[in-house]
């Protein structure tokens, strides 16, 4: 289902009307029965966390979710092209589903499988499209495999046999508003699968938001590098996430 939701946050954390927008764009493969349950869990978790961040920062939320048969190349392109972004806005892009890479691909990023049209789209294209919007901050996550297409193209499934509010808010501002940055992340390195728990969601997504929440309460300086280094160490027995941080 293709879903557009526009939620106006009338009162920000500081009691004034927000004039900035938190753009949440989520794509999910929910057609494949092998991963659909995990993908839906991922969507729910990410939506909850994104809404909380937008509320705490005092941003209006502009939300677009594309999943199921609506996850086509045309709809995906349109969701990127039609995003209207101002200079102080934040963009959070999230993909969960199948991913892969061709043998001759010359960068480290995966290609998404758009199940609705049975086509692929390169994460590098998404990165470039989002960067052209020139927002204050970009966080883009691809929770999918990055294996070569000669291997099985699927997100592998496994079976399963707090601090002060002021510090939390200060760290949130540091991460999203402290610098004009773009943070691009894929859950697996070239040649690797991305794993998921059928009843809990993606291994990367779970670990990422666990450390995101945990470190927000720290009194020590917080950075995206710190969060992602913790995640890399945490799930290194499954896969090796990779990231790129660009400051403008």
N, C-alpha and C positions, 0 to 999 in steps of 0.2 A: 504494500500500500504506500502510495505517495502522500506524505503528510506535511502540511505547512502549518506552523503554529507561531503566532506572534503574541508574545506576552509582554504587556507594558508594566514595568516595575515603577510604580508611582513614587514610592518613597525609598530613597537609597539609604545606605548605612549612615549617612550624615544628615538625613532629614531633608534633602533637597531633591528637586526633580532632575532626573538623569537626562542628559542630552547626548549620551553615547550608547552604542549598541554592542552587545555580545552576540556575535553571529555563530550559531551552532549548526554545523552541517554534518549529518551522519548518513553513511551508506552501509547497508548490511545485506549479506546473502542469507536470506531466511528460507530459500527454496529447497536447498539440499537437506534432506532429512538427517544426514550424518552430523551436520553442524548447526541446524536451524535453532535448536534449543539453546545451545551455547551462545549463538549470535544474538538471540533475543534477550538473554540474560545480560550480555555485554551492553546492549543498547539501553536497557533499563538502568544499569549502574552508571554508565557515562552520562545519561540524561540527568539523573539525580545529582551527580557531582557538578555538572555544568550549570544546572539551575542554581545550586547553592553558591557557586562562585560568582555568577552574575548578580545574584541578590546581594551578596556581601560587598561586592564592588560598587553596587548602585547603578548597574548597567541595565538597559532594556534588553530583553532576550528576543532575538530573531532566530527562530528554529525551523530547520528543514530536515526531514527524515525521509530517506528513500530506501525501500526494501522490497522484498518479494518480487513480483513480476514487473514492478515499476523501476527496478534497478537496471535501467538500460543506458546505453551510451548517450543517447539523445537527452534523457532526463538528467543524467549526471553532468553533461556539458552545460545544460541549461541552468542547473543549480549553481554552477560556478559563474557562468556569464551574468546571471541575473542578480547576483549578490551586490548590493549597493553599500559601499563601505566609505566611511569618513576617516579622517586622519587619526582620531583618538579611539577608534573602535578596536575590538578584539575579535579574532577569528579562531574558532576551535573546530578543526576538521577531524572526523574519526571514521575509519573504515574497519569493519570486521567481516571476515569471510575468507574465501579462497584467494590465494595469491601464487604467483610463480614468476619465473624469469626465463628468457631465451638464452641459449648457449652463448650467443654473440653479444649479449647485452653488456655495455661497457661502463655502467655505473652500478652502485650498490643497492639501488632501490627496487622493490618488487613491482609487479604489474597486478592490478586488481582484476578479478573475474566478475563481470557485470552479468549476473545470472539471467536477468530479464531479457536480454538480447543476445546472450552467449558471446559477448565480446570482451575484450580486455582494454584496460586503460592504465597507463603508466603512472606510478606515483610521482615521477619526475614532472609529468605534465601538470598534475594537481599542484605540486609545489610551486611551479612557475606561475600558474594561474592565480594562486592565492597571493604570491609575492607581488604580483602586478597591482593588487588592490591597495597596497601601501598603507596597511593599518598600523596601529601602534604596536600590536603584538599578534603573533601567529603561533598556535600550537596545533600540529598536524600529526596524527598517529595512525599507523597502518598495522593493525593486529591481524596479520595473515602470514602464510608461508612465503618464503623467498627462495624456494628450491627450483632447480632446473626442470624444465617441462618434460625431460626424459624420465623423471621420477614421477611418482603419483602426485597429481595436482590436487591437493586437498589440505585443509586445516585439520591436523590430526587430533583425534579425540581420545582422552584418557578417562577411565572410570575411577571413581573414588571408593575403595574398599570401605587522659586528655588534659590539655593545658589551657591557660587562660584565653578568653575570647580576644582580648586586645592584641596579644602576641600572634594569635592565629590570623587576625585581620591584617596586622602589619606585615607579616610574611607573605600573605596573599597579594598585597599591594607590591611588595618587592618583586615577586615572581611575574606578575602580569603587567604592572605599570612602572616598574623601576627602570627598565630599559626598553628601547625600541628594538625588538628582536623577533626572529622567527625560529621556532624549535621544531625540527622535523624528525620523526621517529618511526622506525619500522621494528616490528617485534622479533624479527629474525634476520640474520646476516645472509649474504648470498650462499645458496646451496643448502639452506636449512629449512626445516619445517617449523611452523608455529603450533604450539600445542594448546589444547583447551580441555577443561573439565566439563563433561556433559551437563552436569547439574549446577555448575558454578560459573562457567564462562571461561574466557581466554586466560591462560597462565600469565601473559604479559599484562593484560588489563587489570587483573586482580592485584598483581604485585605493584603495578604503577600507582594505583589509587590507594593501596595500603600505605606505601611510603609517602605519597603525596599528603595524605591526612596526618600521618605520624609526624613528619618533619615540619609541618606547618605550626605545630605547637612548640617547637624548639626555640630556645633563646639564642642559640648559635646562628651565625649567618646562614641563610638558605639560598641555594641556587638550583637551577635546573640540572646542572652537571652533578650536583650532590644527589639529587633524587634519582637520576638515571643511573649513576654509578651503583647505588644501593640495589636498584632493580636488576641491573646486569649481574651483580654478584648473587642475588637471591635466586635467579632462575637459570644460572649458567649451566646447570646439569640438564636442562631441557633445550635451551636455545640461547642465542647470543644477540640481544637487541643492539641496534646501532642507532646513532643519532647525529644530527648536525645542527649546530646553533649559529645563526647568522645575526650579527648586530649591524644595525643601519646607522 
